[in-house]
Structures are given as C-alpha cells and as structure tokens.
Amino acid sequence: MVKNKGVIQMEDMFKKLIKVTVIGSLITTSVMIAGTILVVKKIDDSGDKIEDKKDSFKDRITGAANVLMGKATNDMFKENKGKLQETKGKAKETFNDVKDNISDKVNDIKKNSN
C-alpha cells in the first residue's frame, strides 16, 4: 500500500507537533524544578538568619539576667560575666548584619551582571 503525499505530510506534521509538545513539557518541568530549588534555598537561608538572630538574642538576654543577678547578690564576677555575655550577643548581631549586607550586595552584583 502506497501512502498519499498528503497523508505523509500530515504524519510529519503530527510527529513535529508531538516533538514540540514534549520539548515544551520538558522545559516547563525544568523551570518548575529550578524555581522549587530556588525557593527551598531561600527558605534555608532565612532559617539560618533566624538561627543566628536567636543565638545572639539568647546571649544578650542571658547576659542581662547575669548582670541583674550579680547586682542583686553583690557578685561582681557574675555582673561582669553578664556584661561580657551581652557584649558577645551584640557582637554576634553586628557580625550577622554585616554578613547579611555583604551577601545582599554580592547577590545584587551577580543579578546585575547577567
């Protein structure tokens, strides 16, 4: 059985349509996966920032409590230890702020260079 030229052209067009559909599906899936990865990375980065803030806040609160306990009990060692702890918490907070600012600037530069 010999196929008509019109039938052959229709089959070729159908094959091309299938290829385009498959390629479009693959591209769409890839974009969705990439977007999901970026979102997960952003959430993970946010979690790290929250953990850093929690850690510095804990040092500041513990330090303030030790200062108050030292003053209440007239214990200079405990009071000074508390002041040192408060300073440690403030230093961590400042370090994290600087780190976040540098990270934001690097990301801006990367974004603008593309």
Secondary structure, DSSP 8 states (H G I E B T S, - for coil): ----HHHHHHHHHHHHHHHHHHHHHHHHHHHHHHHHHHHHHHHHHHHHHHHHHHHHHHHHHHHHHHHHHHHHHT-HHHHHHHHHHHHHHHHHHHHHHHHHHHHHHHHHHHHHH-
